[in-house]
């Protein structure tokens, strides 16, 4: 029988990463609490709290006697609520943590806080220049978390484009495989797709529970180092795996040069990052962390989900 390891709490457990973290914590013997705004959310193995991170009373009850906290809740769509939830909500959580016995706090940020950059290779030392409200609110929250809390190990994670079997992101194009998808991949196939599976992000979030961190540390969670993590590369890799073919020697499908989509996007939207920006995972990998899935494993998972086994 798995040894009881303490109480772990998760905000945003109905999301891709939060859900994976909850599942893994339960499997490893933690008592799990989740806080969600989604009234239809159910988890028979965890203690579910329905409420908002902006509610101080709910936060105090939710975090009572908790040892490990994973803050995954965020507002991605409603711009009018982004500052209140992403930044002010994080501040309220930090206020409660400062008077609690929480020993590990993982804040799920976003690679998007980098915003506009002239660098092809970005790491944790790169300047942040967020452009939109979401990016700015997450960057402001990061800065609050980075101040640290006495006697609490803190990890800030910056995942790139998180995908899973229900939300396959850039892999939706080879899955659908219609003429417009082919055209778009031909047009922008050379650009990095930045995919990372939610399971790999959840693994990174839990990796630092037993590993002391001297001060709040920030880590990109990214598979951009894989040369097939481009729109054209993912198309070819998905097709090879979906057809049960070999993946060794897979080459990206034919596509236009990188400059073409950059010029078109600049004309349409104004200034933006070049499509070859890569977010580095070297710092995370230097700690001994290894990606369970990576790009190929993520594609295999999603390809398998398109072929349910008949029973």
N, C-alpha and C positions, 0 to 999 in steps of 0.2 A: 504493500500500500504506500502511495506517495506521501512523504512527510509534509506536514502543514508548514507553509513557509511565511505566513503572515497575510495581512490584508493589503490588496492592491486596488487602486481606484483608477477609473478611466473616464475622461470626458470625451464626448463624441464617439461613443462605442457603436453607433449605428453606421459610422463611416467605414471606408475600406480598411484603413490602417487600424483604427480603434477596434473594429470587430476582430481583426486578426490577433491583436494584442490580447484581447479578452480570451479568445480561444486558446492561445498558447499559455497564458497564465493559469487557466483552469486545468489544462493538461499537466502542468508542472506542479500543481498542488497548492496554489495560492487561493485564498478566499477573495472573490472578485466583486467589486461594486462598480456599477456603471451609472453615469449621469447622462441623460439624453432629453432633448426637446421633442423627440418623436414618440407620440403617445401610442403608436401602434407597435413600438419596439418590444420584443419579448426575448427573454433569455432565462430558461428555467434553471440554469446552473449558477447564475449570478444574481446578486441583489440589485434590482433595478430601481433607480431614483429618477422620477420624472420632474424636470425643472430646467432652469436656466442658470448659466454660470454668473449672470448678473445679480442673482438673488443671494445675498450674504447669508441669510438664515439657512437656506438649502445647502449652501456650500459648507457651512459649519457642521451640519448634521451628516452630510455626505462624507466629509473628510475626517470625522471623529475616529480615532484609533487606527488610521491608515498609515502604513509605512512606506508605500510606493505609489507614486502618482504619475499617470501618463495623461498629459493635456493635449488631446487631439481635436477638441471642438473648435470650429471656426465657421465664419460666415463667408461663403464663396460667391454668392449670387446677388444678394440684396445689398447694394452699395450703401444704402442709408443706415444699415445696421452694422457695417463692418468695423467701424471704430469702437462702437459700444461692446461688441462681442469679442473681436479679435484683440483689441488693446486693453480697454477698460475691464473686460471680463478676466483677462490674464492678470491684471493688477489686483483684482479682488481675490483671485486664487492665491497669488503671492502673499497677500496680506494674511490669509488664513494659514498658509504654510509656515509663515514666520513665527506663529504661536503654537505650532503643532510638533509632533514627533516624526514627521515625514523625513525619511533618510535619503530617498532618491526621487528626483523630479525630472521627468523627460518632457521637454516642450517640443511639439511637432510644428516646426516653422515651414518654410518653403524656399526652394532655390530661387523663386521669383523675387526675393528681397534684393538680389543683385541688380535687377532692373536693367537699365541701359549700360552696356559695357563695350569698350573697344578691344578687350582682350579675347583671344581665342581660347585660352585655358584659364579657368576661374577656380580659385580655391578659397579657403576660409580667410585668407589675408586680403582678398580682393575688396575694393571699395564697393559699398552698396549705394545704388542710385535708383531706388524704386520709382516707378512711373505712375502706376494707377493706385486707386484707393486700397485695393486688396494688398498689394505689395507694400504700400506705405504703412498700413495698419499692422501687418505681420512684422515688419522691420521695427516699428515702434515697440511692439510686444517683445521682440527679441532683446532689444536694448534693456527693457525692464528686467527680463530673466537673467541677462548677463551680469547684472549687479551682484548676483549671488545671494545666498541665504546661509547663515551660520549653521554648521553641522548637517548640511544637506548637499549631497552630490547632485550636480545638475548637468544634464546633457541636452543640448539644443541640436535638433536634427533638421537638415534642409533637404528633403527629398525632391527629386525632379518630377517628371510626369508619372504619377502613380497609376497603375492599372491593376485590374484583376479580371476574373472570368466574366463578371457581369458588366464591367466597364473597361473594354479592351483598348481604349485610346487609339493610338496610331494603327493598331492591328485590326481595327474595324474595317479599314480599306481593303486589305487582302481577303478578309472574311467575306465581305460583300462582293468584291471583285467585279463591279460594274464598269461601264466605259468611263464614267466621270472619275471614279477612283483611280483607274489606270492613268487617266490624263493628269490628275493632280500629282500622283507619284512620279510620273514622267517629268512634270514641271519642277517639283521640289524634292525629288528623291535624294539629292546629295546632302540635304539638311539633316542635322542630328534630330532624332525623335525624342531623345531623353527618357525613354521608358524605364521604369523600375517597378517590379512587382510589389504589391502591398505586403506580401509575406516577407520579403527581404527587408522592407522598412520596419516591420514589426520585430523581426529578429534583431535589427540594429537598436531599436528602442529598448529591448530587454537585455541586450548584451552587456550593458554597463551596470546592471543591478549589483553584481558581485565585484565590480571593478572600481575601486575608489578613483575619483576625479579630483585633482588638487584644487581646481577652480571651475566655474562654469565653462564647459568646452562646447564648441560648435563643430558639427560634422556634416558635410554633404553626403547624402545617400544617393549614389548615382552609378549607373552602368554605362556612362558615356565613353569609358575606355574601350568598350567593345566596338570594333569597326563596323559591325552589322547593325548598330543602333542608329541607323538612318532610315528614312522612309523607304528608300529603295532596298536597303539591306533587309529590313524587316519583311518587306513584301516577298523577297526571294526565300528568306529563311522560313517564313510561314508556309509558303507553297511547298518547299522541300519536306518539311515536317508533316504537313497535312497529307501529302502524297506518299508518306512513309518512305521517303528517299533519304539518301545520305546527306549529311549537313557539311561534311568536310569539303572544302573548296567551293562552298556556296558564294556566289558573287551577286552584288546588287543588280537589280534589273536596270536596263538602260534608262538614262535620265539626262536632263540638261545640266550644264555647268552651274555651280553654286551662285554665280553672279546674277543669273537670270531671275530666280525667285526673289533675290534681294532687291534688285532694281524695281521689279513689279510691286513688291510689298511697300517699298519706299514711296513709290508714286501713289499708291492707294491709301496708305496709312500714315505716311510720314516716316521719320527716322525710327530705326529699330535695330536690333542686334543682327549681326551676320549669322547665317545659318550654321556656321561651323563652330559656334561657341560650345565648349565642353566644360562641364562641371566636374572637378576632380574629386575622386574618392580616396586619394592617396593617404590623407590623414586618418580616415577611418580604417583603411586597410593596415596602416602602420600599427594599430592597436592589437592586431591579430584577428580582427573580424574578417569573415569570409562570406560571400554571397551564396546562399543556399541554392538559389535559382539562377540568378544572372539573366542575361538576355535570352539565351537558348532555352533555359528552364522555364522562363516566363512564357515564351512562345509555345513550348510543348504543353504547358498547363492549359493555355487558352485554346490551342488547337484540339486538345483532348476534350475540352468542354463543349466543342461544337459537334462531337460525335458521342452522344450519350449511349451507354451500354444498355441494350434491351434485356429485361429480365423476364 
